[in-house]
C-alpha cells in the first residue's frame, strides 16, 4: 500500500488536470466575452468578403 507522501508526489494525472483547467478557463472567457467575440468575427468576415469582392 502506498504512503501519503508517495500519493502526493505522483504526477501521472497532473497533465490531465492542467488541460481540464485550461479548457474551463477558455470556455469561461468565451461565455463572458461572447458578444464581443461574435461582433469581432462578424467584422472580420465582412472585411474579408469586401476585400474578396474588390479582387474580382
Steps between C-alpha positions, in 0.01 A plus 500: 500500500629844409574759760352848502832654391519272196144590410577874515813460285321304230473712186319273255170691510644850525500548122136407474403738778696782337331446164157495664573824687619671181184391318282627784672840487467522121133402506437751777669776298290413194181509705589832662616672181262326258338815361834674447646193330194464280523866393872460428447190285216669311719804429786280383274298269350819358847639436610178330195492274544869405865443409409184307247699298765766430734233359241371255 
